[in-house]
């Protein structure tokens, strides 16, 4: 297998809102907030659903890789309920091998409200449900050993059992890639994430805000210096400024595509990672990897939702 993804198995519920709705409910635009089931139902009661789709950051990337023809798998915890069944079906439909046997759990399958404002920014309210209870026994060690790369998400990192599952995956991986996921995650786990980036990960994906926060940088030049020092592959998306990969002393840039009809920024980073990793495992040059990531991200932001119709 080329790449095995491990992440939160979340069903995305996509809704359009205005800035007033965010302010009224105390939600910070473009960030992710963890909520409980009661708050989830309260918010949803005031919204019109545009679309419901199997999601989760790494799962979105894995589906993108499958659509590009790569052999991929996914591990993520769902309950044996209606949403859990739909989640599994959604992966299998996209030729993703699902390395998890669902059973009836105390908590339901996780759900994420994706709130899209008129400027196409997305704000997320996540009820992790059973996804947040992933543990070491849920990790298929043989699937990890059989994969060229294990791709993890920062959203998965949390104290207790999820952290143990995360470390179990790292221990058996041939190569490890990870997305920092969100500034919210970086704020919560800065010390741990910095250790991972410096010492354990082979490839790190981050946007500009996340990496600046992680290393307490004052300028992007600080990021370039940091990337050269750590002797790893650091991939950074910079919105309309394009993207950059720093690999040892090599720094490669790619411009963003212009004149796009942006509808929804959900999944831009996920599909960018899919394009880059596709190039990486097919031994393309760094420039080609960035180009493929940019192409995939540019496609997905011109539609609602985090997955491409292939």
Protein Blocks (a to p, Z undefined) as FASTA:
>chain_A
ZZdcdddddddddddddfklmmmnopaehiacdddfklmmmmmmmcccfbdcdedjklmm
mmmmmmnopacdddddddddfklmmmmmmmmmnopacdbdcdddfbdcddddddddfkop
acddddfkjmlmgcfklpcfklmmmpmbdcddfklpcghjllmmmmmmmmmpmbdcddeh
iaklmmmmmmmmmmmmmmmpmbdcddfklmmmmnopabfklmmmmmmmnopacdddehjn
opaddehjaccdddddehiacfblghklmmmmmmmmmmmmnopafklmmmmmmmmmmmmm
mcgcjbdcZZ
